[in-house]
């Protein structure tokens, strides 16, 4: 049996791919994503964000935010990108800019989770 199959997928690779894919759906490049987690573009492209690291925790929070936005918009990437890049009265800013701080990303995620809870 293949050793990779015995141990399952690599959590670092899985997290990195999910983080990059979520960012791409929101029309973000790797520089933008690096600014969110505090890593440079080349670190992200090497594909190893540990879920146990501070960067990993922020990436997981970003993915949670993305999943809430995805659910609220039925996966419509155009609507998701519009929401992400447009000034929002409820969050008091542009979510893409607010996500550059952990506090802002957490606030956006809490807001989206609260709206999802009402649906």
N, C-alpha and C positions, 0 to 999 in steps of 0.2 A: 504494500500500500504506500502511496505517496506520502511523505512526511508532512508536506503542506496541508494535505487533507486531514491528517490525523490531528493536527493542532489548530485547524481552522485558519481563517484569514488573519493577516497581521493587523492588529488594532490601529497601529500608527498609519499604515497605508490606507486603511478603510476610512479613518477619520479625515485624513488629508484629501482623499478623493471626494468625500461627501462635502467637505468644506469648499473645495474648489468648484464642484458642480453647483452647489447652492449659490455661490458668488456669481458664477457665469449666468445662471438663470436670472439674476438681478442685474445683469449687464455690468459686472465688476471685473476688473482685471486683477492679476496677481499682486500688483503694487497696492491696489485698493485693499485687497484681502490682507496683505502683509501689514498695512497700517492698522487694521482692526485688531490683529493679534500681537502686534509688536515684533514682527519678524520681517526680514527683507524678502524680496521676490524670489531670489535664488534658493533660499531655505525652503520656501513653499514648493518650488518646482522639484526639489529633491525628494519631496513626498514623505517626510517623516515628522508628523506632529504627534507627540505622545499624549494620549488622553489624560495621563496623570500630571502633565505639566500645566503651568499657568496658561500658556498659549493654547493647550489642548482644552482646558476648561472654557476659555473664551470662544474657541472654535465650536465647541459643543453648544454653547449658548447661542451663537450665531445660527447654527443649524436648527435649533429649536425655534428661533425667531422666524427663520425661513419656512419651516414646516407650518407654523401658524399662519403665516401670510399665504402660503400655498393653499392651505385648506380654506381660508376665507375667500380666496379668489378662484376656487375650483381649478387651480393649476394654470390659470391664464397668465402667461409670462408678461404679456404687454401690460395688463392691469397691475401685476406685481411690481414691475419696473417703474410704472407711473407712481404708484404709492411710495415706493422706496426713494424716489428722487424728487418728490414734490413736497413743498412746505405743508405741514400737517398741524392744524389748529389744536388737535387733542394732545399731540406729543410736544407741541410748541417748538417745532423745528423741522428740518429735513431729515428723515430717518437715516439716510446714507451718511450724513454728517454726524448725527447723534451717535451712530454706531461706532465712531472712532474712539469713544471712551467706554469703559466697562459700565459705568453708571448709566450712560445713554443707551447702550445696547440692552442692559437689563430693564430699563424703563420701557423701551420699545417692545421687548419680549413680553413683559407683564401686561402692557396695554393690549397687544394682540391676543394673548391668552385670555384676558378678561372678555374681549369681544367674542372670541370663539366659544367661551362658556355660555354666552347668551344665545347662541344659535342652536 
